[in-house]
């Protein structure tokens, strides 16, 4: 059988030594994950980084305790067994995925790590009939619960209300700069700039196939242009706006989405049905942009409506008049 397709061991088939070895490797992995979180956050969120440093030290303490117990009961040679070798055992996300997680998501991931570890050991202890194994799993469950409580104490020690508020505000600002702002610019460009060519073509030809092709070309072309422009004009180092790849992706995708919104209705063969639906979608798009500006960019709602809805209506009117003429 291919190594990658080999069946995993069931937890109930593990020996007590293997269960202890599994706990040791799990504690070691969790400590590495917490240190990765800390390193990832240290520069921008030192308070939260200190929390994860403390949690990693706690995991190291658990690991040393488990190694001492294994040495006393089974000797110094610890079997190699990890989470992925056991069916039904809780899994951890790859560490490199943390690079794309927000501050709140990393905190939530850490809470989930502690919860799943404690819940698994508790359920496993309830299911076993061997007294020694039951006690071992119960001790591990209690250790995880204690770690969770200590983690809460570390949060209180390193993250007072002001520090946590500052870090949350900084994370929100980074999210807005990296994703919302370029995405909003793309959505505005895709929704507004493509209005004129699409509706000019629609009213000039009254042919849904031609209008659809023009709309697809305008949306995809604008998306590629906006994506490359956003990614190329600012590397984010000085401005602090984040990865140019992420910003370019947000801008390019949202530009394309904005243009496709009122181009795809022309898949409908009937011209006037397609046009009415496209106009309704345009109305929804413009109000959605105004709402996003108000919510994330703190633009007063009246100003957002004036800038987007009225401006979009003028572009639409221009395209319709040019096409009808």
HUURWO-V990945 format. One record per residue. PSI is psi in whole degrees, -180 to 180 (999 if undefined). OMEGA is omega in radians with two decimals (* if undefined). Layout:
psi={PSI	PSI}
omega={OMEGA	OMEGA}
//
This chain:
psi={143	141	-42	-17	5	139	149	154	145	147	-38	-14	-4	145	167	-36	-41	-36	-42	-41	-39	-42	-39	-49	-34	-43	-38	-44	-43	-37	-40	-40	-46	-38	-34	-42	-46	-44	-38	-33	-7	-42	-44	-29	71	-33	-48	-36	-40	-36	-47	-32	-45	-39	-36	-40	-37	-43	-39	-39	-42	-43	-44	-40	-42	-38	-42	-41	-42	-43	-41	-34	-36	-6	-174	-15	111	125	146	106	133	174	-45	-10	-8	124	135	-5	147	145	160	147	148	139	-36	-18	-20	-21	-23	4	145	171	-47	-38	-37	-43	-43	-38	-40	-42	-40	-37	-48	-40	-46	-38	-48	-44	-40	-48	-36	-47	-40	-39	-35	-24	-17	151	-17	129	-45	-43	-40	-42	-41	-48	-35	-40	-39	-41	-42	-36	-40	-40	-43	-38	-41	-41	-40	-35	-40	-38	-38	-38	-44	-35	-40	-18	89	175	-41	-44	-45	-40	-42	-43	-40	-40	-40	-40	-41	-43	-41	-39	-43	-45	-37	-38	-50	-50	-52	-34	-41	-42	-40	-43	-40	-46	-45	-38	-39	-49	-26	-6	-49	-53	-36	-49	-25	-44	-41	-51	-23	-37	-28	36	117	-35	-46	-44	-41	-45	-43	-42	-44	-44	-43	-43	-49	-43	-44	-38	-45	-45	-48	-39	-48	-38	-45	-41	-30	-28	-12	118	-4	-5	-48	-43	-22	22	1	-173	129	-30	-45	-44	-41	-40	-46	-45	-46	-45	-46	-32	-46	-44	-43	-40	-37	-26	-45	10	-39	-29	-22	8	-21	128	-36	123	-51	-34	-46	-41	-42	-44	-41	-40	-39	-43	-41	-45	-45	-42	-47	-41	-33	-41	-43	-39	-43	-42	-43	-40	-47	-32	-1	33	129	138	-38	-40	-41	-42	-43	-45	-41	-57	-50	-42	-44	-38	-39	-41	-42	-45	-40	-45	-43	-42	-41	-43	-39	-28	999}
omega={3.12	-3.11	-3.09	-3.10	-3.12	-3.13	3.11	3.10	3.03	-3.07	-3.09	3.12	-3.13	3.02	3.13	3.10	3.13	3.09	3.12	3.10	3.10	3.12	3.14	-3.13	3.13	3.12	3.12	3.12	-3.12	3.10	3.11	3.13	-3.13	3.10	3.07	3.07	-3.11	-3.13	3.14	-3.02	-2.94	-3.05	-3.05	-3.06	-3.05	3.14	3.12	3.09	3.11	3.08	-3.12	3.03	3.13	3.12	3.09	3.09	3.09	3.11	3.09	3.11	3.08	-3.13	3.13	3.12	-3.14	3.11	3.11	3.14	3.12	-3.14	-3.13	-3.03	-2.99	-3.12	-3.00	-3.13	-3.08	3.12	3.11	3.09	-3.06	-3.09	-3.05	3.12	-2.99	3.11	3.10	3.13	-3.11	-3.12	3.06	3.07	3.07	-3.05	-3.07	3.10	-3.13	3.12	-3.11	-3.12	3.05	3.12	-3.14	-3.14	3.11	3.08	3.13	3.12	3.12	3.10	3.13	3.10	-3.14	-3.10	-3.10	3.12	3.14	-3.13	-3.12	-3.12	3.12	3.13	-3.14	3.12	-3.14	-3.04	-3.09	3.14	3.13	-3.03	-3.11	3.12	3.12	3.12	-3.14	-3.13	3.08	3.09	3.13	3.10	3.13	3.12	3.13	3.09	3.11	3.10	-3.14	3.11	3.13	3.08	3.10	3.10	3.10	3.10	3.13	-3.11	-3.01	-3.09	3.00	-3.05	-3.11	-3.14	3.14	3.13	3.12	-3.14	3.11	3.12	3.12	3.12	3.12	3.13	3.13	3.09	3.14	-3.09	-3.04	-3.02	-2.99	-3.06	3.10	3.10	3.12	3.10	3.10	3.14	3.09	-3.13	-3.12	-3.10	-3.02	-3.02	-3.14	-3.14	-3.05	-3.11	-3.11	-3.07	3.01	3.10	-3.11	-3.07	3.13	-3.06	-3.01	3.12	-3.04	-3.12	3.12	3.13	3.12	-3.13	3.10	3.13	3.11	3.14	-3.13	-3.10	-3.11	3.12	3.12	3.13	3.11	-3.12	-3.12	3.14	-3.14	-3.14	-3.13	-3.10	-3.01	-2.96	-3.12	3.14	3.06	-3.07	-3.11	-3.08	-3.11	-3.09	3.06	-3.06	3.09	3.11	3.13	-3.13	3.11	3.11	-3.14	-3.11	-3.11	-3.12	-3.09	3.04	3.12	3.13	3.14	3.13	-3.12	-3.08	-3.12	3.01	-3.07	3.08	-3.12	2.88	3.10	-3.07	-3.09	-3.02	-3.04	3.06	3.13	-3.10	3.12	3.11	3.12	3.13	3.09	3.13	3.09	3.13	3.13	-3.14	-3.08	3.10	3.08	3.11	3.12	3.14	3.12	3.10	-3.12	-3.05	-3.01	-3.10	3.12	3.05	3.09	-3.00	3.13	3.11	3.13	3.12	-3.14	-3.08	-2.98	-3.03	-3.13	3.10	3.11	3.13	3.12	3.12	3.11	-3.14	3.13	3.12	3.13	3.14	3.13	3.13	-3.12	-3.11	*}
//
